[in-house]
Amino acid sequence: MQQVHNFTGTKDYIASEELQNSVNISATLGRPLLIKGEPGTGKTMLARSIAEGLNKKLLIWNIKSTTKAKDGLYIYDTVQRLYDSQFGDHDVSEISHYIKLGKIGEAFASPEQVVLLIDEIDKADIEFPNDLLWELDIMSFDIPETGETITAKHRPIVIITSNAEKELPDAFLRRCIFHYITFPDEEMMANIVRVHYPDLDKKLLAETMKAFYWIRNITGLQKKPSTSELLDWVQALVIGGIAPEKISNELPFLGVLIKKDRDFYAVLQRLGSQKAGTQRKTTSYGLFR
C-alpha cells in the first residue's frame, strides 16, 4: 500500500493549496515533481520545506552545464586510484574504495526515505533528463566496475526545478507531475513577509507592498524583483529607519530590488514622471547614520 503524504507547508514557507496537492500527489504516486516558475518564487526552498514538513533528510544535486546523469549515480575516481598505485600504499585492487555514490545513489542507499532535489535541470545538456529516466523509473542502477547493483530501499521524494531555459523532452515530462509556481499576489506576498517579519509596522508593510508591485508592473523590465529581493528590501528599510511615507515617493535602497542598469534607470524615469511638471529627486540613504 502506498504511503499517503500530507505536506501543508511550514512556518517559514507558505504553500498554496494547489502546490500542497501537487507535492502530496507526486510523493504518493512516486513520481518526480517538476517545478517551474520565475526566479525568486521559492522553487529551491520548496524542497527544503518539504523535507522539514515531512521530517525527512534533504539531498541536493545542483546541476551545472557540465553535469552528466551518471554523476548522480556514482563517480569512479580513476585519478586517485592511479595516484595511489604510483605513490600510495593503498590496495588499488579494491575498486570499491574509489567508488563514491552521487546524490541519486545516496538517496537509493539511504535506510530511510529522503527528499532529493535536482536543482535547475535545464542547465545541463538536452539529453540529461532522458538519461535519468530509467534509473528514476526502476529505482536501481548497476556499478559495472564492481558488479554491484544499488537498489532503492525507499523511493525518494524527487523534486526537480527548472527555470525554463530549455525545453525538456516529452518522454521526461510524461513521467513527472508538473506544477508552475505563479508569482504571489499582494495578499499572499504580505503573508509571506509577515512570516519573516512578524513585528513589521502595518503601514510600512502596506507602503512596501504598494511600491514593490508598482515596480513589478513597469513594462519592459529585464529582471523583475523577486520575493527574496523584497524580503531583503524590507530588512534594509527597517534597518535604515525609513518612514513609510517616503517609500513610494523616493524608493530608498532601490539597488536591493533592481539589479540591471537599464531597469534601474527605467524605474527612476517612471518615478520622475509620476507627477507631471514636478522635478523629483531620489534621496540616497545610508543604512547606518
N, C-alpha and C positions, 0 to 999 in steps of 0.2 A: 504493500500500500504506500502510495506517495505521501511524503510529508507536506502538509499544508503550512505555508509560511504566513506570518502576519506582521509585515513591515508597515509601520504607521508614521515613519519619520522619527526624528529625535528632537531633543530640546534645542539643539543648535542647527537643525535642518528641517525646514518646513516643506513637506512634500504634498502636492495636490492629491486629491482623491484618485485622479486618473493615473498619476505617477505611482502611487501606492499600489493600485491594481496591477499595473504593468510589472512592477517588481515582484509582487506575490505570484502572479501567473507564471512569470518566467522561472522563478525559483521552484515552484511546484511542478511545472512541466519538465524542468531540467533543460530548458532552452536558454542560450545566451541572450541577454538583454542588450540590444543595440540602442545607445543613447545618442541623439543628435540635438543640437541647439547652438545658438550663437555663443561665442566666448563669454564667459562670466556668468552663465546661467546655472552653474553648480553641477556640471556633469561629473567631474572627477570627485567632488565632495560627496556626491550621491553614494558612491561605493563605500566611502568611509562611514557614512551614515547608516548604510545597510549593515555593515559589519558591527557597528556599535549597537544598532537597534535589535539585531538578532543575536548579539553576543557571540560573534564569530571572529576568527583571525582574518586579517586582510593581507592579501599578497598583491603587490603592484608590479605590473610589467609595463614599463614605459617604452613605447615604440619609437624608433628612430628610422631615418631613411635607409640605414644600412642593416636594419634588423631582419633576420631570417626566421621563418617559422620554426625551424629546428632549434633555434636558440631558446625557445620557450620550453622545449622538451628536455634537452640536456646539452652540455658542452664537453667535448673531449679535448683536454688540454695537451695537445701533442707537443707544443713548445716546451712546457715544463717537463714532460717525460724525456724529451731529447736532452734537455739541460741536465736532468738528474742522471741520465745514462752516461754523460760525459764528465760531470763534475760532482755528482752527489753520491751518497751511499745508500740510496733507496733501492728497493727491489722493483725495478721498472717492468718486470714481467707481470706484475699485478696491475692490469689496466684499470681496474675499478677505482684505484687510488687517483686516477686522473679524469674520472667522470664526475661532473658536477651537474646536478639537476637544475633545469631552468624553472621559471615560475609555474608553468603548467605542470612540470614534473613534480615540483614541491606540492602543488595543490592535490595531485593524484596520490602522492605518497603520504599526505597528512592523515594522521589517525582520526581526525575529526573534520567535519565539513568546514570549508573555508570560503571566503568571498575572494574571487580572483578578478582583479581589474586589469583589462587590457586597454591601456590608455592611448588614445589618438591613433587608431589602427590605420587611418588613411595616410599617415606619414610614410608608411612602408611601400614597397613595390606593389603593383597592382595584383600580382599573383599571391601575395602574402595571405589575404583572407582565405582563399581557396585551399592553400596549403595547410590551414588549420582544421579544415572541415572533418577529415577522417578521425583524427585524434579526439576532437571535441564530441564527435558522434559516439564513438565506441568506448571512449574513456580509458584508452590504454595505448601504449606505444612500445616498440622494441628498441633496445640498445644493441645494435649488431656487434659492436666491439667486445661486449661481454656476454652476449647471448641472453641477456636479461630482458624480461618483459615487465614494464611498470603498469599496473592496473589500478585505477582509482578505487580507494577504499570507500570514498564517499564522493558523489558527484558534486563538484564545487558550484557555487552560485557565481556565474560568469557575467560580468558587466563589461561591455565594450563601448568605448566612446569614440565619436568621430566628429570632426569639425567640417565635414562635407567638402574637404579639399579635393577629393577624388570620388568618382562613382565606385561603389562597391559591387562586386559580382552578384548576379541574380542568385546563383547557387548558394552563395553565402547568406544572402538576405532571406532566402526561404527557410533557413534553419534558425533564424533569430526571431525573438519578439522585439518589435520596434516601438520606440517612444521618442517623440520630439518634445523637448522641454521648451515651451513658449516663454518669452520674457514676461516676468511677473507684472501684473497691473499694479496701479498705485496702492490699492488696498493690501494686496499680498506683499508688496515690497515694504510697505510700512510695518507689517507684521514681522518681516524678516529683520528689519532694522531694530525693532523693539526687542527681538530675541537677543541681539548682540549688545544693545544699549538700552536696557530696561528702564533706566532712570533719565532718559533723554527728555529734555523740555519739549512739551507738546507743540509749542509754537515754532521752536527750532526744527522739529521733525516736519511739520507742515510746510514750512518755507523751503526746507531742503528738498522735499519731495517735489514741490512745485517747480523749483529751479532745475532739478535733475531731469524731470520728464520734458520740460521746456527745451533743454539742450538736446535730449534724445530725439525730439521731433523736428529738429532742424534738418532740412533736406540736404542730402549730399555729403554728410559726414563720412569720412573714410573708416573711422572706428568709433562707434557709439560707446559711451561709457557703460560699464557693466556693473553688476551687483557688487563685486568685490571692490571696485573703484568707488562706488557710492559709500560703502562702509568705511573706506579709508578717508573719504571726504568728510563724513560725519565726525570722525575722530579728530581730523585736522581742525574743523570748525569749533569743536568743543575745546580742544587744547588752546586754540587761538583766541578763545573768548569772543567770538564773533556774534554780534547782536542779530537776532532773527531777521529784522527788517533790512539788514544790509545784504542778505544772501542773494535775493533775486535781483537787486539793483546793482550789485558790484561783483558778484561771483568770485569771492575771495578763494585763493588756493586753486584756481582753475586747472593748474597743471596736475593736480591729483586726479582729475577726471579725464582730461583731454591729453592725448599722447602723440598727436600728429600736428605738425606745424600748420598745415592748411586748415585743419579742423579748429585749431586754436584761434586763428585769425578770423575764421568764419563765425565762430561764436561771439568774439568781441565785436565784429562788424554788426551782427544781428542785435547784440545788446545795445550798441550805439544808436541803432535806428529805431529802437523801441519807442522813443519819444521824439516825434518829428520836430526839427528845429532846435533841439536841446543837445548841446555838446556834453557828452558824458565822459567821465574819467574813471578808469578801473584802478582801484586802490590796491597797492601792494602791501601785504601784511607779513609780519614775521611770526612764526609760531610762538616765540618767546620774546617778551618785551622787557 
